[in-house]
Amino acid sequence: MTYEIPRNVQVFGEHIQAHQLRYHNRRVLLSKEFTFDSAHHLHQYEGKCKNLHGHTYKVQLMMSGVPDERGISIDFSDMKRIAKARIIDPLDHKYLNEVLPPMNTTAENMVVWMYEQVQEALVEEGLYPNIRVEEVRLWETPTSFAAVTRQWMEASSDE
């Protein structure tokens, strides 16, 4: 296999201008995934999950935004920083029944809490006023997840 080596590395201000960095003005969806390990048990549940057990959880965080003048909606490293500070670090290798607010530690309850944590971080930081949390998914097993969307979070609770 033959590889071509670029002859000219693109130089800002010479080969590309500031007004060319943003290709479009459309809203785009960005996604980042994380994993963490935790233990929990469920209350008022008849089945194996009433006993203390653990999972390797996977969280998918989806945000949308219109790119700024550089063509960036939100830096993936900021998505990682927010998720790490608000979700991963507080929950990784922890007993969820102890560290989460009083709730049954179901995927359905936890995914809403996660959405709220990320949304709260975006509001508090104010770095990305154009960014919206669109969806959060929480896999409890490789084949089972719970999800919440912005539309559902913003709807009245009786819908």
C-alpha positions in Angstrom: 0.0 0.0 0.0 1.3 3.4 -0.9 0.7 6.5 1.2 0.9 10.0 0.0 2.6 12.5 2.3 1.0 15.9 2.2 3.3 18.4 0.5 1.8 21.5 2.1 0.4 21.5 5.5 -2.6 23.9 5.6 -1.7 27.2 7.3 -4.3 29.4 8.9 -4.4 32.8 7.2 -2.6 31.5 4.2 -4.5 28.5 2.9 -7.7 29.0 4.9 -9.2 32.2 6.3 -11.2 32.8 9.4 -14.5 33.1 7.6 -14.0 29.6 6.1 -13.6 27.7 9.3 -17.3 27.4 9.9 -18.7 25.4 6.9 -22.3 25.7 7.9 -24.8 27.2 10.3 -26.8 24.0 11.1 -27.4 22.4 14.4 -25.5 19.1 14.8 -25.6 16.3 17.3 -22.5 15.4 19.2 -22.1 12.2 21.3 -19.6 10.9 23.8 -19.6 7.6 25.7 -18.2 6.7 29.1 -18.2 3.7 31.4 -18.1 3.2 35.1 -18.5 0.4 37.6 -20.8 0.5 40.5 -22.8 -1.6 42.9 -26.5 -1.2 44.0 -29.6 -3.0 44.9 -33.3 -2.3 44.3 -36.0 -1.8 46.8 -39.6 -3.2 46.4 -38.4 -5.6 43.7 -38.7 -9.3 43.6 -35.9 -10.8 41.6 -32.1 -11.0 41.6 -31.6 -7.3 41.6 -33.0 -7.0 45.1 -29.6 -8.3 46.2 -26.5 -6.2 46.2 -24.8 -6.6 42.8 -22.7 -4.6 40.4 -22.7 -3.4 36.8 -20.3 -2.0 34.3 -22.5 0.9 33.2 -22.2 2.8 29.9 -23.4 6.4 29.5 -23.9 8.1 26.2 -24.2 11.8 26.4 -25.7 13.6 23.3 -25.7 17.3 22.9 -26.5 19.6 20.0 -25.4 23.0 18.9 -24.7 25.3 16.0 -20.9 25.6 15.4 -19.2 28.8 16.4 -16.9 30.8 14.1 -14.3 28.0 14.4 -16.7 25.3 13.3 -17.0 23.9 16.9 -20.2 23.4 18.7 -18.7 22.1 22.0 -15.3 20.7 22.5 -15.4 16.9 23.1 -12.9 17.5 26.0 -15.5 19.8 27.7 -18.1 17.1 27.3 -15.7 14.6 28.9 -14.8 17.1 31.7 -18.5 17.7 32.6 -19.4 14.0 32.5 -16.4 13.1 34.6 -17.1 15.7 37.2 -20.8 15.3 37.4 -21.5 11.7 36.7 -18.4 9.4 36.4 -16.3 10.5 39.4 -19.3 10.6 41.9 -20.5 7.1 40.8 -17.5 5.1 39.7 -16.7 2.2 42.1 -19.3 3.5 44.5 -22.4 2.0 46.2 -25.1 3.9 44.3 -27.7 3.6 47.0 -25.3 5.7 49.2 -24.1 8.4 46.8 -27.2 9.2 44.7 -30.1 11.3 46.1 -32.8 9.1 47.9 -34.2 7.0 45.0 -34.5 3.5 43.9 -31.3 3.1 41.9 -33.1 1.9 38.7 -31.7 2.9 35.3 -34.9 4.9 34.8 -34.2 7.1 37.8 -30.5 7.3 37.3 -30.7 8.5 33.7 -32.9 11.4 34.7 -30.5 12.4 37.5 -27.6 12.2 35.0 -29.4 14.5 32.5 -30.1 17.0 35.3 -26.4 17.0 36.4 -25.2 17.7 32.8 -27.8 20.4 32.2 -27.0 22.0 35.5 -23.3 22.1 34.7 -24.0 23.8 31.3 -26.1 26.4 32.9 -23.6 27.1 35.8 -20.6 27.3 33.5 -22.3 29.4 30.8 -19.5 28.5 28.4 -21.8 27.1 25.7 -25.1 29.0 25.8 -26.0 27.5 22.4 -25.5 23.8 23.5 -28.5 21.7 24.5 -28.5 18.3 26.2 -30.6 16.3 23.7 -30.4 12.8 25.1 -28.7 10.7 27.8 -28.6 6.9 27.6 -27.6 4.6 30.4 -26.8 1.0 29.7 -27.0 -1.3 32.7 -26.0 -4.3 30.6 -24.7 -4.5 27.0 -28.3 -5.1 25.8 -30.4 -3.0 28.2 -30.6 0.8 28.5 -32.8 3.6 29.7 -32.9 6.9 27.9 -34.2 10.4 28.5 -34.5 13.2 25.9 -34.7 16.9 26.1 -38.3 16.8 24.8 -39.3 14.5 27.6 -37.5 16.4 30.3 -39.1 19.7 29.2 -42.6 18.2 28.8 -45.0 18.3 31.7 -44.7 15.2 34.0 -48.2 13.8 33.1 -47.4 13.3 29.3 
